[in-house]
Amino acid sequence: MKLNLLNIGIVKMESKFKMNKGAVSLSVVLLVLSCFVLISLSLTFFVIKEKDALGKIVISSDIDEIYVRQALLNFYVQDIFDKASEDFLIEEGVVVFVSNFKEELEMYRDGDGNYPIGELGDLENVDENMVELLEDRLVLRLDLVAKSKLEHMDITFNYQRDFEKVFK
């Protein structure tokens, strides 16, 4: 008899927890929906941030272009300065150095009258006021303003540098 009551209790418990074969648990539905929401939010976030990242990359490449132009300007001006002051004597004076500098600058023009970089054209305005001649040294003080327009911005580049040669 005890066994019979026990069997009846187990049958009642099985019928209580028996699931419909076509139904899905609520927790599974919530899990699937939350996965779709999470994936949608993630993709939206990545698309929005990708636009910001591309803008930063473009701006940093523009800044790199400015630094390259500055390095080229340093190279060309230093080369012109070195060649102009190579055989220069202090006794010759500032006027002779400025003349030598402008002659060397003309050597960098191509057949069309253009310079390798546009900022070299501003050096045609070098005069005696930019050159300082001391007892043992020659100093060229440049203060140039170069303007350029890149794809995303307008740039004003202030170039200030002293070129110096010490005589022994």
C-alpha positions as CSV (number, residue, x, y, z in Angstrom):
1,M,0.0,0.0,0.0
2,K,2.8,2.3,0.8
3,L,4.2,1.6,-2.6
4,N,1.0,2.4,-4.3
5,L,0.7,5.8,-2.6
6,L,4.3,6.6,-3.5
7,N,3.6,5.7,-7.2
8,I,0.5,7.9,-7.2
9,G,2.5,10.9,-5.8
10,I,5.2,10.5,-8.4
11,V,2.7,10.4,-11.2
12,K,1.0,13.5,-9.9
13,M,4.4,15.3,-9.7
14,E,5.3,14.3,-13.3
15,S,2.0,15.6,-14.6
16,K,2.5,18.9,-12.7
17,F,5.9,19.6,-14.4
18,K,5.2,18.1,-17.8
19,M,5.8,20.8,-20.5
20,N,4.0,21.2,-23.7
21,K,6.4,20.0,-26.5
22,G,5.6,23.1,-28.7
23,A,6.2,25.8,-26.0
24,V,9.5,27.6,-25.2
25,S,10.5,28.7,-21.8
26,L,10.3,32.4,-21.1
27,S,13.9,32.6,-20.0
28,V,15.1,31.4,-23.4
29,V,13.0,34.0,-25.2
30,L,14.4,36.8,-22.9
31,L,18.0,35.5,-23.5
32,V,17.6,35.6,-27.3
33,L,16.0,39.0,-27.3
34,S,18.7,40.4,-25.1
35,C,21.4,39.0,-27.4
36,F,19.8,40.8,-30.4
37,V,19.6,44.0,-28.5
38,L,23.2,43.8,-27.4
39,I,24.4,43.0,-30.9
40,S,22.4,45.9,-32.4
41,L,23.8,48.4,-29.9
42,S,27.3,47.2,-30.4
43,L,27.1,47.5,-34.2
44,T,25.6,51.0,-33.9
45,F,28.3,52.1,-31.5
46,F,31.1,50.8,-33.8
47,V,29.6,52.5,-36.9
48,I,29.3,55.9,-35.1
49,K,32.9,55.6,-33.6
50,E,34.3,54.6,-37.0
51,K,33.4,58.0,-38.4
52,D,35.2,59.8,-35.6
53,A,38.3,57.6,-36.0
54,L,38.5,58.4,-39.7
55,G,38.3,62.1,-39.0
56,K,41.2,61.8,-36.5
57,I,43.3,59.9,-38.9
58,V,42.8,62.5,-41.7
59,I,43.7,65.3,-39.3
60,S,46.8,63.6,-38.0
61,S,48.0,62.9,-41.6
62,D,47.5,66.6,-42.4
63,I,49.6,67.6,-39.3
64,D,52.2,65.1,-40.4
65,E,52.3,66.8,-43.8
66,I,53.0,70.2,-42.1
67,Y,55.9,68.7,-40.1
68,V,57.3,67.2,-43.4
69,R,57.1,70.6,-45.0
70,Q,58.8,72.2,-42.0
71,A,61.6,69.6,-42.2
72,L,62.1,70.3,-45.9
73,L,62.1,74.0,-45.3
74,N,64.8,73.5,-42.6
75,F,66.9,71.4,-45.0
76,Y,66.7,73.8,-47.9
77,V,67.3,76.9,-45.9
78,Q,70.2,75.4,-44.1
79,D,71.7,74.2,-47.4
80,I,71.3,77.6,-49.0
81,F,72.7,79.3,-45.9
82,D,75.7,77.0,-45.8
83,K,76.6,77.5,-49.4
84,A,76.1,81.3,-49.2
85,S,78.4,81.6,-46.2
86,E,81.0,79.0,-47.4
87,D,83.5,81.5,-48.8
88,F,82.1,84.5,-47.0
89,L,84.4,86.7,-45.0
90,I,83.2,89.0,-42.2
91,E,85.0,91.9,-43.8
92,E,82.8,91.7,-46.9
93,G,79.7,92.8,-45.0
94,V,76.0,92.0,-44.8
95,V,75.2,93.2,-48.3
96,V,77.5,90.6,-49.9
97,F,76.1,87.8,-47.8
98,V,72.5,88.7,-48.7
99,S,73.6,88.8,-52.4
100,N,75.2,85.4,-52.1
101,F,72.1,84.0,-50.3
102,K,69.8,85.2,-53.1
103,E,72.1,83.8,-55.8
104,E,72.0,80.4,-54.0
105,L,68.3,80.6,-53.7
106,E,67.9,81.1,-57.4
107,M,69.8,77.8,-58.0
108,Y,66.8,76.0,-56.5
109,R,64.3,77.2,-59.1
110,D,63.2,74.9,-61.8
111,G,62.6,75.7,-65.5
112,D,59.1,77.0,-64.7
113,G,60.4,79.4,-62.0
114,N,59.0,77.2,-59.1
115,Y,60.8,76.1,-56.0
116,P,60.7,72.6,-54.6
117,I,58.5,73.8,-51.8
118,G,56.5,77.0,-52.1
119,E,57.8,78.5,-48.8
120,L,61.2,79.0,-50.4
121,G,59.7,81.8,-52.5
122,D,59.3,83.8,-49.3
123,L,63.1,83.8,-48.9
124,E,63.3,86.2,-51.9
125,N,62.4,88.9,-49.3
126,V,65.6,88.3,-47.2
127,D,67.3,91.7,-46.6
128,E,70.0,93.2,-44.5
129,N,67.7,93.6,-41.5
130,M,67.4,89.9,-41.1
131,V,71.1,89.3,-41.0
132,E,73.3,90.0,-38.0
133,L,77.0,90.2,-38.3
134,L,79.0,89.9,-35.1
135,E,82.7,89.7,-34.5
136,D,82.9,85.9,-34.9
137,R,79.5,84.8,-36.3
138,L,76.9,85.4,-38.9
139,V,73.2,85.0,-37.9
140,L,70.3,84.8,-40.3
141,R,66.9,85.4,-38.5
142,L,63.9,84.1,-40.4
143,D,60.3,84.9,-39.5
144,L,58.1,83.5,-42.3
145,V,54.3,83.0,-42.4
146,A,53.2,80.3,-44.8
147,K,49.5,79.7,-45.5
148,S,48.1,76.6,-47.1
149,K,44.7,75.1,-47.6
150,L,44.4,71.4,-47.0
151,E,41.3,69.3,-47.7
152,H,39.8,69.7,-44.2
153,M,41.3,72.9,-42.9
154,D,43.2,76.1,-43.6
155,I,46.6,76.3,-42.0
156,T,48.8,79.2,-41.1
157,F,52.3,78.1,-40.4
158,N,54.7,80.5,-38.5
159,Y,58.3,79.6,-39.2
160,Q,60.8,81.3,-36.9
161,R,64.4,80.1,-36.9
162,D,67.9,81.4,-36.6
163,F,70.7,80.1,-38.8
164,E,74.2,80.7,-37.5
165,K,77.7,80.3,-38.7
166,V,80.7,80.7,-36.4
167,F,83.9,81.9,-37.9
168,K,87.2,80.7,-36.4
